[in-house]
Amino acid sequence: MTRLRTPRWAWVLTGSGHFFVECFELIRSLDHCDVFVTKAADEVLRMYGLKLDFSDTTRVLHDKTASAVPVGEFYHGVYHSVVIAPATSNTVAKCVAGISDTIATNVYAQAGKCRLPSIVFACDTAPELETMAPHGMVKVYPRPIDLENTARLKTFERTQVVESFADLELAVARRKGEIDGRG
Ligand SMILES: Cc1cc2nc3c(=O)[nH]c(=O)nc-3n(C[C@H](O)[C@H](O)[C@H](O)COP(=O)(O)O)c2cc1C
């Protein structure tokens, strides 16, 4: 059996199809990662026909408890970084409001309380954008409140909000470099 190393990546999947396939590929490029899956993400990834199959060093944690039990590991130095990608407008809004009532919002809140860095790939970043629905690309018009929440999250400490998959890749690669550099 593969030995799990700590500290690890904490990657959160929320209920959005925005670059879901690409996010899965990026997770597969990481070693020693825990993937936290919201209830909505579990439903949505089934609609896209995606399977949560990752490397031997990756654990998958589902949202099955009211108190987000798996998140307790943040207090034992199990994680070095958080990535929330893709991040729904629902999760972004709750993070901005300081709400922690799902596995995603609990990961973000506990990361903040443990002073760990978070990278958030927000879905709603422009007044008009294209995203992947289960049966093909669709046009979406995020509301002013969605755009406002994304902008507000950018002002939060230790939080890097990225607006494109290319920027997500760059942010993850930069963080990977920092982690590897630590030895
Ligand atoms: C197929 C599908 C795709 C969705 N894509 C998005 C999306 O791109 N952005 C978004 O904000 N919500 C999207 N939703 C809605 C969210 O899943 C819903 O708001 C959910 O409550 C989010 O919960 P979570 O933030 O805890 O994952 C989608 C729903 C479905 C069924």
The ligand as a Gaussian input file, in Angstrom:
#p B3LYP/6-31G(d) Opt

LIG

0 1
 C      -24.814000      20.369000     -14.506000
 C      -24.673000      21.488000     -13.531000
 C      -23.681000      22.453000     -13.716000
 C      -23.559000      23.513000     -12.828000
 N      -22.593000      24.444000     -13.068000
 C      -22.487000      25.499000     -12.244000
 C      -21.508000      26.516000     -12.521000
 O      -20.738000      26.448000     -13.500000
 N      -21.411000      27.549000     -11.662000
 C      -22.206000      27.651000     -10.557000
 O      -22.048000      28.615000      -9.809000
 N      -23.153000      26.705000     -10.278000
 C      -23.311000      25.652000     -11.089000
 N      -24.269000      24.698000     -10.829000
 C      -25.154000      24.874000      -9.647000
 C      -24.505000      24.362000      -8.347000
 O      -24.203000      22.984000      -8.431000
 C      -25.428000      24.639000      -7.145000
 O      -25.504000      26.041000      -6.930000
 C      -24.971000      23.962000      -5.851000
 O      -25.851000      24.292000      -4.811000
 C      -23.545000      24.342000      -5.469000
 O      -23.185000      23.698000      -4.267000
 P      -21.663000      23.712000      -3.765000
 O      -21.174000      25.127000      -3.919000
 O      -21.743000      23.305000      -2.330000
 O      -20.902000      22.719000      -4.579000
 C      -24.416000      23.623000     -11.709000
 C      -25.404000      22.639000     -11.527000
 C      -25.546000      21.606000     -12.425000
 C      -26.623000      20.577000     -12.202000

